[in-house]
Amino acid sequence: MNEVKGYFPSSYEQSRSTFRGHLEKIKKKWPDAELTTVSIGEEEDNTIDMISSKAVNTDNQTLFFTTGEHGIEGYAGAAMIHLLTEEYLDRIDPATTGICLIHALNPWGMRNFRRVTENNVDLNRNYLYNRSTVPQDVNKNYEKESELFLSDGKITDLSKERIKLQAQLVKALASEGYSAIKEAKGMGQFEYGRGVYYGGEKEEETTIFLKRVQKQLLSDYPRVIHMDWHTALGPPNEVTMVVSSEDERSEEELKAKYGLNNIQKFTPEKVKGDSTNHFHKLKNEQYPSTYLFSALFEFGTFGTGKKAELREFMTIVLENHLYWEGAENQDDREWILSEFREMFYPLNDEWKKSVLNEGRLAMDAVLGEEEIVKNR
């Protein structure tokens, strides 16, 4: 219980304070480590915080953690940075390994327990390598079934709203098929600014910041090991590693190398604007001699299969509807927000304990195989 409380903050401010407190411990190994704070968006106190340092002697490689790209998911990500500082720092050789840890890429979303930015942008659909090559109406399936994804008036009765949404979904599934609806969700869209999965009409401030960091790390080090922490996808209480097809290794090869049970590949054709895909693309195009490991790590909540995916879809759409249009009934509002939290940051200790255990599993697998940490 105490371990869970120590690692999982209840607010963005508490999480940020804990993160900034890691600097003192990190400086004991990397004396030149610095805390960089960048205000993001309209509110000055919404900040991206980064602790970074070059290697003490020779820049052979760097360890790079990113968290909070999807706001509310940053709480589990912050727990992973905390876990790293508590259990892994002593096993990293600062003489040859640099470090770069980022807290809250989407500080507004983390502060407000939302997934998107204050501009309603899904950041992980905003890192387009070449925006001019992606037409605004790229997501044809989303366009066809836009009534599914867009809010329409205040929620007056949640039960009726859910029935209406389910009816729309059944109709869409009948006309377009399950795979088309799944693709519409995953790809992101660039037409509807108040819709779900919106990739934005331009680069967000965070995107500009992170692209600059990616480029700097690839230019400074011959090896970059990047773990990007998320929640929701995959089997409940388990970690899933999600890898861009820009990494040419197959799922089977990745499972054999890292020893993780849950590994998925995705293609830029079906997921536009993902940050790890951008990282790989940048490396392949401009730094071909650099070795890059970059993957998302997801802590599952609702589970897998069609039933879980449909629950996820309903939750995302209802939360977006609530944000834009509101609800007449406070109980309806609280139910939607509770369901949304269950999807991305559950309150129960069982899930939080699983995050710590599965986070250790992922770090042992990747940091051990990539020779970032020494064997005990």
N, C-alpha and C positions, 0 to 999 in steps of 0.2 A: 504493500500500500504506500509506504513512504517513498519507495523508488518511483512509483507512478507519479505521485504528487510532485516530486522533485524534477521530473523530466517534462511534465506536461503543464504548460502555463494556462491560465484562464483568460488572459487578455493579451492583445498585441503589445501593449506597453510593458507588461511583465516579461513577455518573451524577449523583447528587444533588450531590456535591462539585463536579463540573464546572458544573452549573447554577448553584449558589450563586456560583461564581466569575464568572459573567456579570454580576453586579450592578455590579462596578467599572466595566466598560466601558459599561454602560447608563447609569450615573450621570453619565458624561461628557456625555451628551446630555440626559438627564432628571435634573437634580441632586436632585430630590425622590423619585426611585425608591426603593422600599423592598422588602425581602425579608420576606414573611410565611410563617411556618412553623406548620403545624397538625398535631398528632398525631392519627392516625386508627386506630381499633381498639384492641385490648387491649395491643399492644406500643407503648410510648411512642416508640421510635425509628423507627417507620413514619410518615413525614410527607408531607403535601402541601406543596410549596413554591411560592410565587407571588412573582414580581417584577412590580411594577406602579407606574405613575405617571400622574397627570393630565398633560395637555398643558402646556407651559411658559407659554403665553399664553392661548390660546383653545381650549376643548374642542370642536373641530369633529368629531372622529372618534377612534376607538380601534382598535388592532390587538389581537386576542385569540387566543392559541394555547392549546389544551388537549392534553395528552398523557397516556398511561398509563391511560386509562379501563379498558382491558382489560389490566391488569398487564404481562404480558410484551411487549405491543405498545409499551410506553413507551420501549423502547430506541431504536427507530426515531424515535419522537416527539421524544425528547431530542436526537437528531441533527438534527432539523429546527429546534429552538430554537437549537442551536449554529450551524447554517448561517445562520439569520437574523441572529444577532449578528455573525458573521464577514463576511457578504457583503451584507447589506441595511440594516443600521442607518444607515449613512452616507447612504443614499438616502431616509430618512424625515425629515420635518420635525417636530421635537419641539415647535415653537411652536404647532402646531395639531392634533397627533396624540398621543393618549395610548397607553399600552402596558400589556398585561396578559398575562403568560406563566405558564402553570401546568405544573409538573413532577409527574408521578406522581399522578394522581387516585386510583389504586388502588395505594398503595405496598406493601401486603402481597403482592398479586399480582405486582408487578414484582420485589420482593425474592426471591420463591419461584418465579419463572418459571411462574406460573399466570395464567390469563386472568381468573379470578373473584376476588372478595374472600374474606377469611377466613370469611365467612358463606355461601360458595358462591353469592354473588349475581353475576349478570351485570349490571354497573352500567348498561349501555346498554339494560336492560329495566326499570330502577328509577325513571326520571324520569317517572312518570305525572303528567299535569297535574291530573287529578282522580281519585284512586285509587278513590273510592267508585263511580265509573261503570264500573269494570272488574271484572267478576265473577271470583272466584278460578279458576273452571273455564272461563275464556274460550277456552283453547286446546283445542278438542274433538279435533282431529286428534292432538295430543300425548297426550291422555288415552286415546284409542282404542289407540294403539300405544306405551303407556308402557313396555312390556317392552323396547322398543328402546333407550330413553333412560336406563333405571335400572340401576345395578350390582346384581349378584347373586352374592355370594361371591368369595373370593380367586381371582385368576387363577392357575391351576395349569399351564396349557399355552396359550401365546399363539396357536399355530397353530390349536388347537381352538376357542379363544375367538373368533378372527377368522372361522372357518368358521361358528360358531354365530351370530355377529352378522350375517354375510352372509345366512344362511338366514332369520333374522328379518326382515332388510331386504327380501329378495325376497318374502317372505310379505306384508309390509306394503305393498309396492309393488303387488302383485297385488290386494290387497283395497281399498286406499285410493287408489292412483295416485301418480305421481311428484309432481305439483303439491301434493297434500295433505301428503306427507312434507316437502317443501320448505317449505310454509307452517308446518308444526308446528315446524320448526327456527327459522324466522325470527321468528315472532311472540313467542316467549318464553312461559314458563309460570309460574304462581303457586301451584301445588298441591304440588309435590314438592321438598322442601328439599334433597334429596341428588341431584336430577336435573340434567341439563344444561339450559342456557338458563333457569335459575331467576331470576325477577325480584324475588324477595324478598317477605316479608309486610309489610314497612314500609320507610320511607325509610332508606337507609344514611346514615352520617355524611357521606360524600362527596357524596351527592345533596343533602343540606341545604346543605352548603358551596357547591356549584356553583350551585344555584338562587339562592342569595343573591348570588353574584357576577354571574350573568346579569341579575338584577333591577337591581343597582347600575349596571351598565354601560348598560343600556337607559334608565335614568333620568338618567344623567350626560351622555350623548352623543347627538347627533342621528343619528350614523352609527356602526354597530358592524360590524367585519369580523372574522369568526371562522373559523378553520381548526382542525379537530379531527383529529388524526393517528392512523391505525390501520394495521394490516397484515393480510394474508391475501387479502382479496377482490380479484377482478379478474384480468386477464391477468398472467402472471408477469413480473416486472421492469418493470412499468408502474404508473403511478398512475391511480386511478379516483376521480372526484369523485362523492359520493353525497349527494343533496339531498332533503329532505323535501317531500312534496306540499303542505305549508303554504306553500312558495315556489311561486307560481302559474305560473311560467315553465315551458315544456315543455323536454324534453331537447334538442330541436333549437334552441330559443332560447338555452339555456345554452351549448351547443356553439358557436353562432355568436358569442356574446358573449365567451366566455373562451378559445376556440380549443383546448380539450382534446378528445382523441379519445374518452376513456372517461368518460362521465357517465351516472349512473343516478338515477332518481327512485324513492322508496318512499313508501308510504302508512301512516299510523298504524293503519289497519285491519289491516295485515299485520305491522307491527312495533310492538309496544307498549313504551312507556317509553324511547324513544330521546332522548338529551339535546339533539340539535340540533332535533328536532321540538318538544320542550318549549320551547326557546329561541324558535322561531318562533311557537308558540302563545301564549306569554307576551307576545311583542311585539305580535301581532295583537289580543289581548284587552285588554292594559293600556297599550301604548305604540304605538298605531297610526300616529303621525306619525314614529316613529323608523325609519330605514332599517337593515335587518339583512341582512347576508350571513352565512349559517352553513351549513357543509357538512362532511361527513367526507371525509378523503382517505386512501385505502387503497393500500398498496403490495402488489401481488399476489405470491403465492408458488406455490400449487399450480396455478393457472390457472382456466379457465372450462370450462363444459360438465358433463355428467352425471358423467363419470368423475372429474373433479376434485372435484365437490361430494360425491360418495360417499366419496372419500378423506378429505375434510375432515370429513364426518360420522363416519366410523369413528375418526378421530384424536381428535376431541372426546370421543366416547363412551368410548373406551379409556382416555384420560387421566383422565377422571372416575372410571371404574371402578378404575383403579390407585390413585388418591388415597384413595378410600373403603375399598377392600377389600384393596389390596396385591397383590403377586405373589410366588409361591414362588421363581421363577427370576430371578436378577439380570439375566441377558441379556434376558429378556422385559421387565423393568422399564426397562432402558436403551434398548431398541428403541422402546418407547412414548414415552419422554421425548424421544428423538432425533427421532422423527417429529413430535411436538408442537412441538418447537423449529423444525423445518424449516417448519412451517406459519406460525409467528408471528415467529421471529427467527432466520433461517438464518445459519449461521456462515460461509458462503462469501463471498469478497470480491466476486464478480460481482454478487450480489444487493445487497450493501451499497453498491457503486458505483452501481448502478441507483437505489437509494433517494436518494442525493445528487443524481443527475442528474434524476430524475423529480421530486424535491422542488423543485429549482430551476425546473423547468418549471411546476409548480403555483403556486409563489410568483410567478414572473414573470407568469403569466396572471392570477391573482386580485389580487395587490397592485398590479400595473400597471393593470389595468382599473378597479380600485376607487380608484385614485389615492392609494394609501398610499405608494408609492415613486415617486420622480422618475425620469425616463428618464436613462440614463447620458449 
